[in-house]
């Protein structure tokens, strides 16, 4: 018997096992006859697969199903704690790392600082963080890690093409991490993984079309369309921060003028508030700044706006105008069900959230507007790390059964958003 002939039964078994895994995970509780019906496999094959799922701990027996005659079938219940996945997201000079179960529920969190902010130091900090967070549970962790990073990320090749805010260009980050840790690595922009987090674990279950917009030092979007992450021809879809909003606006590092991120970033909000304070006689924000408006931050503006400060409210109104133009365009183009506002700016203020809704109402086409809701992300700083773990969870049906085998070269991350 040649190698090709002997390989076929093994390949078929792996395919059947992954199919059974996916259906069990989706259903969470299912009988063997139902599993046979949904997979199209024989009951004898399902019996063998079910026994394997039980032996590995992926399934446990959980009571009896209703019977239409004869012996009631045993219900198989999916155990999401049979294995764990690790995801990490880089925010400026920190890694936020989480361990999640197979349902993407966060079990552990760890934050570690990167000093200095070089790729080598970043990988070293990540390695230390992984060792800390996996202590005592390493045998249950799937043999891969998902990463969310700033900048333009070539998902297919694992390269950070440009992260202007930290000065990185053409960094082969996946290779650096794999060389340092020996762990198979998937990598994507942190806004894209933020969208994955909302799709898998957010508050709006069942939504198939959503956009996650992260606003902080820059602006970027992750777009889920009909359950798939929109990546684009070279992984750069979603760069909403470089939409031109004001043609003769401030110069952007990309070389253009009036880019959205130059108008609504944390620093842009603070600068706009400082300009207003020079014309303001009193108020909460003025009092907070004393004689040093240069010390005002975006966080101060949000604080004052929540308390009715005029200068702060005017600042956020202008910011909301710029964001309203951009989001209305996204609504008209992609017709999403939900737009999630994330990042340090997007999540920070109920006042800004409401003002953005008002501005979008004025600019988006009424029909696509009727289908969308705009809300702040419910996942906070965990969004990126949870979404990064989803890059691993999407391959859990393969990774689970090779946890004890040596790591192999990384495959392209699956961005179909299977769940």
Phi, psi and omega in degrees: 000125183279170185297324181297319180294317181289334182286333185298312179300322179294317178297317180296320178298316179298318179296316179296321181294318178294321179297314179297320177302310183300315183291319178296317180296319180292316183281328184070321175223129183199146177274163178298317177299320178294321179296320177297318181295318184284331178273337185079013180266160179290158179295328178295317178296316180297323179299316178294317179295318180297319178299321179292319178298322178291319181295322182279349179090000178293332180230151172230152177282136189219075176078191183241144176277165175296145181244139176267009182144134183089194184288129180295136180284150178283139178273132172265127179248129179293133177254102183293348180264015177290336178205161182235158175233153180243134174228148180220141179231136181264123176239109185052253184242040175219147168258128169258118186242137177229151166251129180236160173272186185290350173263008181070021175279130184287127179254325180219151175228148176207136176240135181223137184277148178253119181217120351282181187273052177260161176303319180297315179294324179297317179293320179297317179295319179298316179300316178297317180296321178296320179296319181293312188286338182265002183301125177086350182228012188301330182290343180262355185274131177299146188279059177195164175222144175253141182232137169248126184231163174287166170088180174284120184242125172279098185298320186294324183254357177069032184246131171277105185289317179202123171234087190297325185291340176243004173075028180260136178224128176051053179266118180283070194293322179300315180297319180298317181292316181294322178295323184280328188248338186073015184252132175302133190232134172245143186219142177206163175301145187293335175287323177295317179288334173299321176294320177299321180297315180294324180291319183276321195228002183284187186278347186250069180298145178089352179285131182253341180233109181215160176229130176252119181248115179263128182234118179205246174291335175220191179223132175208161183231146167249130187241119174257120179240118180051044175081006179239140176285125179282114184260316182097175186297323178226038172072015185252014176297143176100007181281062182294338180297343180252021166289136177282120180254320178237106188307323180252029183284191183297149181291135179258149176304338179287350180102347178272172175241146175074024177295148183307317185292337177284346184255340188229006179291171178305314181292324178296319178297315180297317180296318180297320178294321179298320178298320180290326182296333180292342180251006186252138182270329183208191178114169184297314183294320178297316179296321181293328182279338185061231177257020184227072180300339180295346179273351181294138177242169176300322179300322177296321180296316179297317180300312182292322180296320178299339182253014171086012180295130186296313182297320179293319180294321177295321178298312181291331177296319179291318178300316180296327178298312180297314179294324178299320177298313183293314183291325176299321177297318178297321179296315180294326183280317192247347176053054182282162174275326180219140165246121178262131176264119182233183180083173184302329178271313185299325184269352198279332195220124173293328179296312179297319178304313181292321179295323178297318178302316181299315182292322179296319178305326183282343192238330183283153175295141190296324184290307175297329178297327183293343184263350191250148169240143178246126181209157176288148177298140179270356188264349177057219184289349178281345189306310183296317182291319176298314180298323177296322178294333178296328176302328176278315183300329180293342177247017183299326181295339175265315186293326184301321186271005174229028179299331184266001179265156180299150178297145178242168180306143187295138173270165176296134180298138178279119183245027180276355176063034175299136176210000000 
